[in-house]
Amino acid sequence: MKAAAVLALVTTLGGCGFAAKHPAITIGIVGGVVAEGTCELATGEHLTCGAVSGGVALGLAGIVALAMLLGGDGNTVLQGPDPDEPPPPEVPQDPTLDKPVPGTPATPPAAPAPSAPTP
């Protein structure tokens, strides 16, 4: 428990930069510390709590690492267009494309009702 608390303290002293760069390690540390603390409060069995907190830490870190691997480039903040890049050219719209063609129905006809089977 003391080692996990020291590791959590050292990680927090680094600020948010470490957590932003390494989210899988961060969630593993936080999950392991929470699991260790709650297990120690509930049972007090050191060997069991160590195994449980290690499993939680590895499991959460693995899930986040897999999500980062499959999820994209790692940008968790929505990014808008680059202000230095010029906007794309506007394509003029043809006003005749929005009008229906004369002689065609506005909505497609309904499907015919199913007929009853003949004996």
C-alpha positions in Angstrom: 0.0 0.0 0.0 2.8 2.4 0.8 4.6 1.7 -2.5 1.4 2.5 -4.4 0.8 5.7 -2.5 4.4 6.8 -3.1 4.0 6.0 -6.8 0.8 7.9 -7.0 2.4 10.9 -5.2 5.4 10.9 -7.5 3.0 10.8 -10.5 0.9 13.7 -9.3 4.0 15.8 -8.6 4.7 15.7 -12.3 1.5 17.6 -13.1 -1.0 16.7 -15.8 1.7 16.3 -18.5 2.4 12.7 -17.6 -1.3 11.8 -17.5 -1.9 13.4 -20.8 1.0 11.6 -22.5 0.4 8.2 -20.9 -3.3 7.7 -20.1 -3.0 3.9 -19.9 -0.3 4.0 -17.2 -2.2 6.7 -15.4 -5.5 4.8 -15.2 -3.5 1.7 -14.2 -1.9 3.5 -11.3 -5.2 5.2 -10.2 -7.2 2.0 -10.5 -4.6 -0.1 -8.6 -4.4 2.4 -5.8 -8.2 2.6 -5.4 -8.5 -1.2 -5.5 -5.7 -1.7 -3.0 -7.2 0.9 -0.6 -10.7 -0.5 -0.8 -9.5 -4.1 -0.5 -7.4 -3.3 2.6 -10.4 -1.6 4.2 -12.6 -4.5 3.5 -10.4 -7.6 4.3 -6.9 -6.7 5.4 -5.5 -9.8 3.6 -2.3 -8.4 2.1 -1.5 -11.1 -0.4 -5.1 -11.2 -1.8 -5.3 -7.4 -2.0 -2.0 -7.2 -3.8 -3.2 -9.7 -6.4 -6.5 -7.9 -6.8 -5.0 -4.4 -7.1 -2.4 -5.7 -9.6 -5.1 -7.3 -11.7 -7.3 -4.2 -11.7 -4.3 -2.0 -12.6 -3.2 -4.3 -15.5 -6.8 -4.8 -16.7 -7.6 -1.1 -16.8 -4.3 -0.2 -18.3 -4.8 -2.9 -21.0 -8.3 -1.7 -21.9 -7.1 1.9 -22.2 -4.0 0.9 -24.2 -6.2 -1.1 -26.6 -8.7 1.7 -26.9 -5.9 4.1 -27.7 -4.4 1.7 -30.2 -7.8 1.1 -32.0 -9.3 4.5 -31.3 -7.2 6.8 -33.4 -4.5 9.4 -33.1 -4.8 10.1 -29.3 -6.3 13.5 -29.6 -9.0 13.7 -27.0 -9.9 17.3 -27.7 -12.0 18.2 -30.7 -9.9 20.3 -33.0 -11.3 22.9 -35.4 -9.9 23.9 -38.7 -6.5 25.4 -38.8 -6.8 29.2 -38.7 -3.9 29.6 -41.1 -5.4 27.4 -43.8 -7.7 29.1 -46.2 -11.3 27.9 -46.3 -12.3 25.6 -49.1 -13.8 27.2 -52.2 -17.5 27.5 -52.2 -19.3 25.6 -55.0 -22.3 27.6 -56.4 -25.6 25.7 -56.1 -27.8 25.2 -59.1 -31.3 26.3 -57.9 -33.0 24.0 -60.4 -31.7 20.9 -58.7 -33.9 21.5 -55.6 -37.1 21.6 -57.7 -39.0 18.4 -58.5 -39.2 17.2 -62.0 -42.7 17.9 -63.5 -44.9 14.9 -63.9 -43.3 12.8 -61.1 -44.9 12.2 -57.7 -43.5 14.0 -54.7 -43.4 10.8 -52.7 -42.8 7.3 -54.0 -45.9 5.1 -54.3 -46.8 2.8 -51.4 -45.9 -0.9 -51.8 -48.8 -3.2 -52.7 -50.6 -5.1 -49.9 -49.6 -8.8 -49.7 -52.1 -11.1 -51.2 -53.7 -14.0 -49.3 -52.4 -17.4 -50.2 -54.7 -19.6 -52.3 -55.5 -23.1 -51.1 
